[in-house]
Each structure stands twice: as structure tokens, then as C-alpha cells.
């Protein structure tokens, strides 16, 4: 019989310009090589090639700032094609990242779902570290990079896998739901993950009259107010959302009774009580697209209002927002460094990753 095919191991595409990584480099750099740093000059060619991208954000980024961003935008977009890389960006990323270099944007649930469909060799996660870990959990054979590994999360730092084991010992038989804003170590110890988009659905899908929900105490309180399921919560909180107050929002509403207020469920209860709508970042964006309010307060991280403003210039955003210092560690220069030098490589212990994958995939595969 003739030979039907001769197979060989599948290897990632290495750019022809790549050179071997020096000793001490990350596994990703050794696998993919490093490439020369592109030129970052502002000139007529760069202006012409990026003009269509500036059109997307001209309402939120002054023209005087674009010559600083544009060379990085051009270099990143060219290099990600050469590297066969895809950029995932959370809704809290700045407009020049979200609108000009990202291939996939969304909230944590959207990014987790899209990460399972990615065909590229390399994923660059523009978000915080637990998001990059989630992408790696779902893509164990791909290279996952985060431009700054110090981009953490107060919620993810509020609880450990050991804490979850203690909770299970204290409440035997009670199922445990972990907000996706947790480390891989925590995800490996729980029954299922959730995001603010599907937390209520996840809690009620377990068929239990009592559920442990961690680590966000305010999201837990919001879910408890929407469900008959009894919730055992953990005392964690988001450092961005916990700083908003109901008194602050009442001042804005008193100044304009027609003002609409929409809030993230990670906010304290008095903030949610003052809001016209409460939902995840994706649900907040959809609400603004659908309702098209004249003036709106989006009670969440600052950059999300900028990104929606770029899309909907007819909506006026009143901005009593708070910056996430961790999200703001991700910048265009750091994204470019990631693609040039293949850093910073996300590595998760295989045993932890396998256990965590079950809880994440259970969330992703949950259907109404």
C-alpha cells in the first residue's frame, strides 16, 4: 500500500526575522525567538496607515496625543500578524488599546469564551493576571503573554486555595462558586466559576439551597437579593468599585433628575440602590447601546466610559469613575515588548491547571 501521509510535530510559526533567545530567557522566547524592535518614528506614512484607527477614538483622545500612540499601534498590528498572535483586551483597557490593537474585546466571560476559539499560536492578554491565567488554563498548549505580570486584582488577592479548603471543611457538602476574579489555585478548588454576567445563573444552576460564593462580598449580596438561594459570602471586594457611594450618586442625580445611573454589581448595596440599572460590564455597554440616554453615569472603571463614548459620541458620559491601577499597568509599549521579546510568559502548574480547567469550562459550557 502507498504511504498516505508523513506527519511531523506541529510547531508554531517563527518569524523569519526572529533570532534565538539569549540564555535565561522565558520558555516562550526560546520557542518563538525574539525579533528586532520596530522603528517608532512618527511620519507621514505612519499617519496615513493609522488614520482609520484614529477615527475610532478621536472623540476621546486629542489629536496632539496620537503621534505618540500611532507608531506603537502600527508596530503592534504588524508584529502580531508576523507572530500569529491575537490580542484580547478587557473593557477596562484604555481606548488606544481597546480600539486600535485589540482583536477581541469584552468582559471576563466574553474573553474566556473567545479564548477557547482562538486559532493563533500566541495570546496576549491585555487585562489583569487572573485573566491571563484563565486564557492559559483554556489553552494549555498555546503561549499566553501578559504585558505586565504585576497587573493584579484586589479580589484575586483576597483569597487562596487553602482558604477554599477551610471553607469546605467548615461547610461540608455545600457547593462553592468562585468569581472568575480569582487565581488558578482558587479555581482548582471550587465547583464552578462565574462572572458578573452569569453569576445568578451559575448559583441557581447548582440545585442547592445554600451556596458558598467567593470572593466578592458585594456581588454575593447582589446575587442574594436576586435569588432564593442562601449565600455564604467571603469578605473580599474590588478596590475600584468599593470606593463609590450612594451619597455621591445622589448628588449627581439631584443636579439633573433626568440623569441615568448604571452600576456594576461589585459596587456596595447603597450604590446599586441609587442606580437605574445594574449589570456586568458587557450588560452595561449593551444597556447604553439600547437605551441611548442623553446623559449617563457609568459606575465602574474610567476607561470603559471612554471606550463606549468612542462608539456612541451622541451619549454624554458624566464621569465619577475610579481608575484601576492594575489595568493601567498595561500600555502600548509593554504590549510591543511582549511581542518582541515574548514576555511575560504565563506558566501554571499542570495539576492546578487541569483542576481549574474543569471549573472554568463548566462555567463556559453552562447554557440557559
C-alpha positions as CSV (number, residue, x, y, z in Angstrom):
1,X,0.0,0.0,0.0
2,X,1.2,3.6,-0.7
3,X,2.1,5.9,2.1
4,X,-0.9,8.2,2.7
5,X,1.0,10.9,4.6
6,X,4.1,11.7,6.6
7,X,3.2,13.5,9.7
8,X,5.5,15.7,11.8
9,X,5.1,17.6,15.1
10,X,3.2,20.8,14.7
11,X,5.4,23.8,15.6
12,X,4.5,27.4,15.9
13,X,5.2,29.8,13.1
14,X,8.5,31.6,13.8
15,X,9.1,34.9,12.0
16,X,11.9,34.8,9.5
17,X,13.4,37.8,11.3
18,X,13.4,36.1,14.7
19,X,16.7,35.3,16.4
20,X,17.4,32.7,19.1
21,X,16.7,34.0,22.6
22,X,19.6,34.5,24.9
23,X,20.3,32.3,27.9
24,X,17.9,32.9,30.8
25,X,15.0,33.9,28.5
26,X,11.5,32.6,29.1
27,X,10.2,29.4,27.5
28,X,8.1,31.5,25.2
29,X,11.2,33.4,24.0
30,X,13.1,30.2,23.4
31,X,10.2,28.7,21.5
32,X,9.4,31.7,19.3
33,X,12.6,33.6,19.2
34,X,12.9,37.3,19.6
35,X,12.7,39.9,16.9
36,X,14.2,43.4,16.3
37,X,12.4,46.3,17.9
38,X,10.4,48.1,15.1
39,X,11.0,51.7,14.3
40,X,8.8,54.0,16.3
41,X,9.0,57.2,14.3
42,X,6.0,59.5,13.6
43,X,5.9,60.3,9.9
44,X,3.5,60.7,7.0
45,X,3.4,57.0,6.3
46,X,2.5,56.1,9.9
47,X,-0.1,58.9,9.9
48,X,-1.7,57.6,6.7
49,X,-1.6,53.9,7.8
50,X,-3.2,54.6,11.2
51,X,-5.7,57.4,10.2
52,X,-8.6,55.0,10.1
53,X,-7.9,53.8,13.6
54,X,-7.7,57.4,14.9
55,X,-11.1,58.0,13.5
56,X,-12.4,55.4,16.0
57,X,-11.1,57.3,19.1
58,X,-10.8,60.9,18.0
59,X,-13.7,61.8,20.4
60,X,-11.7,60.6,23.4
61,X,-8.1,61.1,22.5
62,X,-6.9,64.5,21.5
63,X,-5.1,64.8,18.1
64,X,-2.0,66.1,19.8
65,X,-1.6,62.7,21.6
66,X,-2.0,60.5,18.5
67,X,1.6,60.9,17.2
68,X,2.8,59.3,20.4
69,X,0.4,56.3,20.2
70,X,0.3,55.8,16.4
71,X,3.9,54.3,15.9
72,X,3.2,51.7,18.6
73,X,-0.2,50.9,17.1
74,X,1.3,50.3,13.7
75,X,4.2,48.2,15.1
76,X,2.0,46.1,17.3
77,X,-0.6,45.4,14.5
78,X,2.2,44.4,12.1
79,X,4.1,42.3,14.6
80,X,1.0,40.3,15.8
81,X,0.4,39.2,12.3
82,X,4.0,38.2,11.9
83,X,3.9,36.3,15.2
84,X,0.5,34.8,14.5
85,X,-0.7,36.4,17.8
86,X,-4.1,37.6,18.9
87,X,-4.7,40.4,21.5
88,X,-7.5,40.0,24.0
89,X,-8.5,43.2,25.8
90,X,-10.8,43.8,28.7
91,X,-13.4,46.6,28.6
92,X,-11.3,48.5,31.2
93,X,-8.3,48.9,28.8
94,X,-7.5,52.4,27.5
95,X,-9.1,53.5,24.2
96,X,-5.8,53.2,22.2
97,X,-5.5,49.6,23.2
98,X,-9.2,48.6,23.2
99,X,-10.0,50.2,19.8
100,X,-6.7,50.2,17.9
101,X,-4.7,47.0,18.6
102,X,-7.2,44.5,20.2
103,X,-8.6,41.7,18.2
104,X,-11.2,40.6,20.8
105,X,-12.7,42.8,23.5
106,X,-15.2,42.1,26.2
107,X,-15.8,41.3,29.8
108,X,-14.3,38.4,31.6
109,X,-16.9,35.9,30.4
110,X,-16.7,37.0,26.8
111,X,-12.9,36.8,26.8
112,X,-12.9,33.4,28.4
113,X,-15.3,32.1,25.8
114,X,-13.4,33.6,22.9
115,X,-10.1,32.2,24.3
116,X,-11.4,28.7,23.6
117,X,-11.9,29.6,19.9
118,X,-8.5,31.3,19.3
119,X,-6.5,29.7,16.5
120,X,-3.4,31.8,16.9
121,X,-0.1,30.5,18.3
122,X,0.2,33.3,20.8
123,X,-2.4,35.1,23.1
124,X,-1.5,38.5,24.5
125,X,-3.9,39.2,27.4
126,X,-4.4,42.9,27.9
127,X,-6.1,42.8,31.3
128,X,-5.0,41.6,34.8
129,X,-3.2,38.5,35.7
130,X,-6.1,36.2,36.6
131,X,-7.5,36.8,33.0
132,X,-4.1,35.7,31.5
133,X,-4.2,32.6,33.8
134,X,-7.7,31.9,32.6
135,X,-6.6,32.1,29.0
136,X,-3.7,29.7,29.7
137,X,-6.0,27.3,31.6
138,X,-8.2,27.1,28.5
139,X,-5.2,27.0,26.1
140,X,-2.5,24.9,27.8
141,X,-0.6,24.3,24.5
142,X,-0.5,27.9,23.4
143,X,1.8,30.7,24.5
144,X,0.0,33.2,26.7
145,X,1.6,36.5,27.5
146,X,0.7,39.3,29.8
147,X,2.5,42.6,29.2
148,X,3.0,43.3,32.9
149,X,2.7,40.4,35.4
150,X,2.3,42.9,38.2
151,X,-1.2,43.7,36.9
152,X,-3.0,42.1,39.8
153,X,-6.5,42.3,41.3
154,X,-7.6,43.0,44.9
155,X,-10.3,40.3,44.6
156,X,-7.9,37.7,43.4
157,X,-5.5,38.6,46.2
158,X,-8.3,38.3,48.8
159,X,-8.5,34.5,48.9
160,X,-6.3,31.5,48.4
161,X,-6.8,27.8,47.6
162,X,-6.1,27.0,51.3
163,X,-9.0,29.3,52.3
164,X,-11.3,27.4,50.0
165,X,-10.3,24.1,51.6
166,X,-11.1,25.5,55.0
167,X,-14.5,26.7,53.8
168,X,-15.3,23.2,52.5
169,X,-14.3,21.7,55.9
170,X,-16.5,24.3,57.7
171,X,-19.5,23.8,55.4
172,X,-19.3,20.1,54.2
173,X,-21.3,19.3,51.1
174,X,-22.1,23.0,50.2
175,X,-21.1,23.8,46.6
176,X,-18.5,26.5,46.0
177,X,-18.8,29.1,43.3
178,X,-15.7,31.3,42.5
179,X,-15.9,34.6,40.8
180,X,-13.5,34.4,37.8
181,X,-11.6,37.2,39.5
182,X,-9.5,34.6,41.4
183,X,-6.2,32.8,40.9
184,X,-5.8,29.4,39.2
185,X,-5.1,28.0,42.7
186,X,-8.5,29.0,43.8
187,X,-10.3,27.9,40.6
188,X,-8.8,24.5,41.1
189,X,-10.5,24.1,44.5
190,X,-14.1,25.1,43.5
191,X,-17.0,23.5,41.8
192,X,-17.7,26.1,39.1
193,X,-16.6,29.7,38.2
194,X,-18.8,32.6,37.3
195,X,-18.6,36.2,36.1
196,X,-20.8,39.1,36.9
197,X,-22.6,38.4,33.7
198,X,-23.8,34.9,34.7
199,X,-23.3,34.7,38.5
200,X,-27.1,34.4,39.2
201,X,-27.5,31.7,36.5
202,X,-24.5,29.8,37.9
203,X,-25.7,29.9,41.5
204,X,-29.1,28.7,40.6
205,X,-27.8,26.0,38.3
206,X,-26.3,24.1,41.2
207,X,-29.7,23.0,42.6
208,X,-28.7,23.7,46.2
209,X,-30.5,25.8,48.7
210,X,-27.1,27.1,50.0
211,X,-24.0,28.1,48.0
212,X,-20.6,29.4,49.1
213,X,-19.8,32.4,46.9
214,X,-16.4,34.0,46.8
215,X,-14.5,36.3,47.0
216,X,-16.6,39.4,46.3
217,X,-18.9,40.2,49.2
218,X,-20.8,42.9,47.2
219,X,-21.5,40.7,44.2
220,X,-22.6,38.0,46.7
221,X,-25.0,40.4,48.3
222,X,-26.4,41.4,45.0
223,X,-26.9,37.8,43.9
224,X,-28.6,37.0,47.3
225,X,-31.0,39.9,46.7
226,X,-32.0,38.3,43.3
227,X,-32.3,34.7,44.4
228,X,-33.9,32.4,47.0
229,X,-30.6,30.5,47.3
230,X,-28.9,31.2,50.7
231,X,-25.4,32.6,50.1
232,X,-22.3,32.2,52.3
233,X,-20.0,35.0,51.2
234,X,-16.3,35.8,51.6
235,X,-15.2,39.3,52.7
236,X,-13.4,40.4,49.5
237,X,-14.0,43.5,47.4
238,X,-12.9,45.3,44.3
239,X,-10.7,48.4,45.2
240,X,-12.2,50.2,42.2
241,X,-15.9,49.6,42.8
242,X,-16.0,49.7,46.6
243,X,-15.0,53.4,46.6
244,X,-18.3,54.6,45.1
245,X,-21.0,55.7,47.5
246,X,-24.8,56.2,47.3
247,X,-24.4,59.7,48.6
248,X,-22.1,60.6,45.8
249,X,-24.6,59.4,43.2
250,X,-27.5,61.2,44.9
251,X,-25.6,64.5,44.4
252,X,-25.3,63.8,40.7
253,X,-28.9,62.9,40.4
254,X,-30.0,66.0,42.3
255,X,-28.2,68.1,39.8
256,X,-30.0,66.5,36.9
257,X,-33.2,64.4,37.6
258,X,-33.0,63.1,34.0
259,X,-29.5,61.6,34.5
260,X,-29.3,57.8,34.2
261,X,-27.1,55.9,36.6
262,X,-25.9,52.3,35.8
263,X,-23.7,50.4,38.1
264,X,-21.6,47.2,38.3
265,X,-22.7,44.6,40.8
266,X,-19.3,44.8,42.5
267,X,-20.4,48.1,44.0
268,X,-21.8,48.4,47.6
269,X,-25.6,48.0,48.1
270,X,-26.2,51.7,48.6
271,X,-24.7,52.4,45.2
272,X,-26.9,49.7,43.5
273,X,-30.0,51.1,45.3
274,X,-29.3,54.5,43.6
275,X,-28.9,53.0,40.1
276,X,-31.3,52.7,37.3
277,X,-29.6,49.6,36.0
278,X,-27.1,47.1,37.5
279,X,-25.1,44.7,35.3
280,X,-21.8,43.4,34.2
281,X,-19.5,45.5,32.0
282,X,-21.0,43.8,28.9
283,X,-24.5,44.3,30.1
284,X,-23.8,48.0,30.9
285,X,-22.5,48.5,27.4
286,X,-25.5,46.8,25.9
287,X,-27.8,48.9,28.0
288,X,-26.3,52.2,26.8
289,X,-26.4,50.9,23.2
290,X,-30.1,50.0,23.6
291,X,-31.4,52.9,25.7
292,X,-29.2,55.7,24.2
293,X,-29.6,58.0,27.3
294,X,-28.7,61.7,26.8
295,X,-26.6,61.7,29.9
296,X,-25.4,58.7,31.9
297,X,-23.2,57.9,34.9
298,X,-21.4,54.6,34.3
299,X,-20.3,53.5,37.8
300,X,-17.3,51.4,37.0
301,X,-13.7,51.8,35.8
302,X,-12.9,55.0,33.9
303,X,-11.7,53.6,30.6
304,X,-14.9,51.8,29.9
305,X,-16.8,55.1,29.6
306,X,-14.1,56.3,27.2
307,X,-14.5,53.2,25.1
308,X,-18.3,53.4,24.9
309,X,-18.0,57.2,24.3
310,X,-15.8,56.4,21.2
311,X,-18.6,54.2,19.8
312,X,-21.5,56.4,20.9
313,X,-20.5,60.1,20.6
314,X,-24.1,61.2,21.0
315,X,-24.2,60.0,24.6
316,X,-22.8,62.3,27.2
317,X,-20.9,60.4,30.0
318,X,-20.7,62.0,33.4
319,X,-17.5,60.5,34.9
320,X,-17.4,60.0,38.6
321,X,-15.2,57.0,37.8
322,X,-12.3,55.3,39.5
323,X,-9.1,54.1,37.8
324,X,-7.9,50.5,38.2
325,X,-4.2,50.8,38.9
326,X,-3.7,47.2,37.8
327,X,-5.4,47.6,34.4
328,X,-3.4,50.7,33.8
329,X,-0.1,48.8,34.0
330,X,-0.9,47.5,30.5
331,X,0.3,50.0,27.9
332,X,1.2,50.1,24.2
333,X,5.0,50.0,24.9
334,X,4.6,47.0,27.2
335,X,2.4,45.2,24.6
336,X,5.1,45.8,22.0
337,X,7.8,44.5,24.3
338,X,5.7,41.3,24.9
339,X,5.6,40.6,21.1
340,X,9.2,41.5,20.5
341,X,10.7,39.6,23.5
342,X,7.9,37.1,24.2
343,X,7.3,38.3,27.7
344,X,5.8,37.9,30.2
345,X,5.1,34.2,29.8
346,X,2.2,32.8,31.9
347,X,3.0,29.4,33.4
348,X,0.7,27.3,35.6
349,X,1.4,24.0,37.4
350,X,-0.2,21.3,35.2
351,X,-2.0,19.7,38.1
352,X,-3.5,23.0,39.2
353,X,-4.4,23.9,35.6
354,X,-6.2,20.6,35.0
355,X,-8.3,21.0,38.1
356,X,-9.0,24.7,37.4
357,X,-10.0,23.9,33.8
358,X,-12.9,21.9,35.0
359,X,-14.5,24.8,36.9
360,X,-13.8,27.3,34.1
361,X,-15.2,25.0,31.4
362,X,-18.2,24.2,33.5
363,X,-19.0,28.0,33.5
364,X,-18.4,28.4,29.8
365,X,-20.5,25.4,28.9
366,X,-23.4,26.4,31.1
367,X,-26.5,27.2,29.0
368,X,-29.8,28.9,29.8
